[in-house]
Amino acid sequence: MVFLKLEIRAELENVTDLAPSGDDFEYFFKVLCNSCHEEHTKYVTLNRSEKRDISGSRGSANFVWRCGDCKKESSASFVSEPLKPYSAESNGQFATLLKMEVSWVRVYRFCSKRAMDMQRRDRH
């Protein structure tokens, strides 16, 4: 298994925290089969709350894909860690947004299609 992490960098102004809006927040990625290098034609969605069975296994994953070319089954699962917001202390620096465990799939392009929750800084 391979572990990947997605890091983001932001310039927060009048915002103290930026975070996904919960376990049902959808992350959009482009994926590629590690066996034959076939690219999935669309962005795929992953979220922490959905699980799919892995065929021939007792396990499950947040994302399971059978390559249309070589028929190899790939999977990806979020590492179960509490969601940590991108905070004002990380302003301008890279910080980890999520970690995933992947098998036979290359997750390589993140697209932010959903808004994240923000905490506003109090003005005094």
Residue frames as qw, qx, qy, qz and C-alpha x, y, z in Angstrom:
[[0.000, 0.887, 0.461, 0.000, 0.00, 0.00, 0.00],
 [0.379, 0.269, 0.004, 0.885, 1.02, 3.55, -0.70],
 [0.169, -0.753, -0.483, 0.414, 0.07, 6.53, 1.43],
 [0.288, 0.466, 0.248, 0.799, -0.57, 9.92, -0.16],
 [0.150, -0.646, -0.465, 0.586, -1.30, 13.25, 1.40],
 [0.239, 0.732, 0.365, 0.523, -2.90, 16.32, -0.09],
 [0.369, -0.438, -0.254, 0.780, -1.42, 19.57, 1.08],
 [0.198, 0.846, 0.374, 0.325, -2.84, 23.02, 0.47],
 [0.378, -0.178, -0.150, 0.896, -1.47, 26.52, 0.82],
 [0.013, 0.811, 0.508, 0.289, -3.62, 29.60, 1.26],
 [0.173, 0.178, -0.216, 0.944, -3.43, 33.26, 2.13],
 [0.254, -0.657, -0.708, 0.052, -6.11, 33.77, 4.76],
 [0.061, 0.229, -0.091, 0.967, -7.40, 37.28, 5.28],
 [0.487, -0.208, 0.219, -0.820, -9.95, 37.90, 8.07],
 [0.908, -0.069, -0.307, -0.278, -10.33, 34.10, 8.31],
 [0.402, -0.628, 0.633, -0.209, -8.93, 31.94, 11.11],
 [0.497, -0.118, 0.859, 0.029, -9.75, 28.42, 9.83],
 [0.603, 0.370, -0.389, -0.590, -10.53, 26.76, 6.51],
 [0.319, -0.164, 0.926, -0.113, -11.78, 23.15, 6.51],
 [0.281, -0.166, -0.817, -0.475, -13.91, 20.63, 4.62],
 [0.489, -0.304, 0.065, -0.815, -17.52, 20.78, 5.79],
 [0.760, -0.226, 0.454, -0.406, -17.63, 17.28, 7.30],
 [0.515, -0.173, 0.826, 0.150, -17.30, 13.59, 6.44],
 [0.607, 0.555, 0.569, 0.016, -19.66, 13.93, 3.47],
 [0.106, 0.827, -0.254, -0.490, -17.47, 16.63, 1.86],
 [0.885, 0.373, 0.250, 0.123, -16.65, 15.51, -1.70],
 [0.280, -0.647, 0.487, 0.515, -13.09, 15.63, -2.97],
 [0.783, 0.602, 0.076, -0.140, -12.61, 15.51, -6.76],
 [0.415, -0.567, 0.614, 0.359, -9.55, 13.80, -8.25],
 [0.709, 0.515, -0.401, -0.267, -8.20, 12.57, -11.57],
 [0.724, -0.375, 0.578, -0.032, -6.98, 8.98, -11.34],
 [0.512, 0.567, -0.600, -0.237, -4.79, 6.67, -13.40],
 [0.989, -0.131, -0.016, -0.064, -4.48, 2.87, -13.32],
 [0.296, -0.754, 0.575, 0.112, -1.03, 1.94, -11.99],
 [0.761, -0.010, 0.635, 0.133, -1.09, -1.31, -13.94],
 [0.585, 0.429, 0.528, 0.442, -1.72, -0.17, -17.54],
 [0.212, -0.256, 0.009, 0.943, -1.68, 3.65, -17.09],
 [0.033, -0.574, -0.654, -0.492, -5.24, 4.08, -18.36],
 [0.016, -0.019, 0.295, -0.955, -6.65, 7.43, -17.23],
 [0.138, 0.579, 0.759, -0.264, -10.21, 7.66, -15.89],
 [0.243, 0.516, 0.467, 0.676, -12.15, 9.87, -18.32],
 [0.255, -0.807, -0.208, -0.490, -13.73, 12.08, -15.62],
 [0.067, -0.469, 0.590, -0.654, -12.94, 13.44, -12.20],
 [0.587, -0.314, -0.746, -0.013, -13.89, 10.91, -9.53],
 [0.364, -0.673, 0.156, -0.625, -15.38, 11.84, -6.17],
 [0.568, -0.087, -0.739, 0.351, -14.35, 10.53, -2.79],
 [0.365, -0.648, 0.162, -0.648, -15.79, 11.26, 0.60],
 [0.009, -0.336, 0.839, -0.429, -15.19, 9.82, 4.05],
 [0.603, -0.011, 0.484, -0.634, -18.76, 8.65, 4.66],
 [0.868, 0.317, -0.123, -0.363, -19.17, 6.33, 1.63],
 [0.381, -0.426, 0.815, 0.092, -17.63, 2.85, 1.61],
 [0.798, 0.355, -0.284, -0.395, -17.59, 0.32, -1.21],
 [0.893, -0.236, 0.381, 0.033, -16.72, -3.37, -1.03],
 [0.116, 0.638, -0.692, -0.316, -13.46, -4.52, -2.60],
 [0.922, 0.155, -0.179, -0.306, -14.16, -7.63, -4.69],
 [0.830, 0.181, -0.477, 0.224, -12.40, -10.80, -3.53],
 [0.271, 0.245, -0.549, 0.752, -11.75, -9.21, -0.15],
 [0.331, -0.628, -0.676, 0.199, -13.49, -8.69, 3.14],
 [0.280, -0.365, -0.147, 0.876, -12.40, -5.08, 3.11],
 [0.258, 0.853, 0.445, 0.086, -13.94, -1.88, 1.84],
 [0.426, -0.085, 0.097, 0.896, -12.65, 1.45, 0.59],
 [0.170, 0.654, 0.243, -0.696, -13.91, 4.98, -0.02],
 [0.499, 0.638, -0.297, -0.506, -13.15, 4.55, -3.74],
 [0.635, -0.069, 0.749, 0.178, -13.08, 1.35, -5.82],
 [0.500, 0.671, -0.204, -0.507, -12.49, 1.42, -9.56],
 [0.788, 0.057, 0.568, 0.232, -12.09, -1.38, -12.10],
 [0.052, -0.510, 0.452, 0.730, -9.94, -0.19, -15.02],
 [0.737, 0.505, 0.153, -0.422, -11.81, -0.36, -18.32],
 [0.492, 0.657, -0.547, -0.167, -8.65, -1.43, -20.15],
 [0.320, 0.347, -0.866, 0.167, -6.83, -4.03, -18.03],
 [0.708, -0.427, -0.445, -0.343, -9.73, -4.80, -15.61],
 [0.473, 0.013, -0.620, 0.626, -7.43, -4.39, -12.58],
 [0.380, -0.814, -0.409, -0.163, -9.33, -3.22, -9.50],
 [0.335, 0.321, -0.325, 0.824, -7.95, -0.18, -7.68],
 [0.440, -0.748, -0.497, -0.008, -8.92, 1.38, -4.37],
 [0.218, 0.401, -0.296, 0.839, -8.34, 4.39, -2.16],
 [0.517, -0.671, -0.530, 0.029, -9.32, 5.04, 1.45],
 [0.085, -0.831, 0.199, -0.513, -8.96, 8.01, 3.72],
 [0.468, 0.060, -0.703, 0.532, -6.64, 7.45, 6.66],
 [0.440, -0.744, -0.472, -0.171, -8.84, 7.77, 9.72],
 [0.388, -0.106, -0.314, 0.860, -7.49, 10.89, 11.35],
 [0.042, 0.779, 0.481, -0.400, -9.55, 13.77, 12.65],
 [0.404, 0.733, 0.264, 0.479, -10.07, 16.60, 10.16],
 [0.424, -0.522, -0.135, 0.727, -7.74, 19.47, 10.99],
 [0.327, 0.913, 0.239, -0.042, -8.56, 22.88, 9.54],
 [0.564, 0.362, -0.004, 0.742, -6.04, 24.97, 7.67],
 [0.361, -0.801, -0.356, 0.318, -5.40, 27.60, 10.31],
 [0.145, 0.982, -0.062, 0.100, -4.15, 31.18, 10.30],
 [0.546, -0.673, 0.454, 0.207, -0.90, 29.91, 11.88],
 [0.699, 0.059, 0.596, 0.391, -0.20, 28.04, 8.60],
 [0.374, 0.873, 0.152, -0.275, -0.92, 31.12, 6.48],
 [0.348, 0.823, -0.407, -0.191, 1.17, 31.01, 3.30],
 [0.132, -0.449, 0.884, 0.006, 2.66, 27.60, 4.14],
 [0.611, 0.007, -0.699, -0.372, 1.71, 24.11, 3.03],
 [0.428, -0.208, 0.691, -0.545, -0.40, 22.08, 5.48],
 [0.038, -0.063, -0.978, -0.195, -1.94, 18.61, 5.15],
 [0.560, -0.050, -0.065, -0.824, -5.63, 18.57, 4.21],
 [0.930, -0.060, 0.134, -0.336, -6.03, 14.77, 4.00],
 [0.123, -0.458, 0.871, 0.128, -4.16, 11.46, 3.86],
 [0.880, 0.199, -0.044, -0.429, -5.14, 8.44, 1.77],
 [0.500, -0.285, 0.804, 0.148, -4.06, 4.84, 1.43],
 [0.656, 0.522, -0.196, -0.508, -4.10, 3.79, -2.24],
 [0.612, -0.153, 0.762, 0.145, -3.74, 0.47, -4.02],
 [0.483, 0.237, 0.706, 0.460, -3.14, 0.12, -7.79],
 [0.213, 0.870, 0.394, 0.208, -4.29, 3.67, -8.53],
 [0.414, -0.003, -0.062, 0.908, -2.47, 6.95, -9.03],
 [0.050, -0.888, -0.445, 0.108, -4.39, 9.91, -7.64],
 [0.579, 0.002, 0.120, 0.806, -2.82, 12.94, -9.24],
 [0.039, 0.309, 0.166, 0.936, -5.01, 16.00, -9.71],
 [0.079, -0.512, -0.701, 0.491, -7.21, 17.61, -7.07],
 [0.039, -0.420, -0.365, -0.830, -10.03, 19.91, -8.12],
 [0.005, 0.277, 0.625, -0.730, -11.85, 21.97, -5.53],
 [0.157, -0.367, -0.622, -0.673, -15.43, 22.01, -6.79],
 [0.472, -0.697, -0.534, -0.077, -17.08, 22.49, -3.38],
 [0.064, -0.777, 0.228, -0.583, -16.78, 25.35, -0.93],
 [0.554, -0.084, -0.687, 0.462, -15.05, 24.72, 2.38],
 [0.416, -0.833, -0.366, 0.001, -16.19, 26.03, 5.74],
 [0.388, 0.444, -0.247, 0.768, -14.48, 29.16, 7.05],
 [0.437, -0.687, -0.442, 0.376, -14.24, 30.71, 10.50],
 [0.211, 0.832, 0.062, 0.508, -14.22, 34.50, 10.38],
 [0.461, -0.005, -0.426, 0.778, -11.83, 36.48, 12.49],
 [0.211, -0.836, -0.482, 0.159, -13.59, 38.64, 15.06],
 [0.312, 0.533, -0.009, 0.787, -13.01, 42.35, 14.58],
 [0.432, -0.666, -0.465, 0.392, -12.64, 44.41, 17.74]]
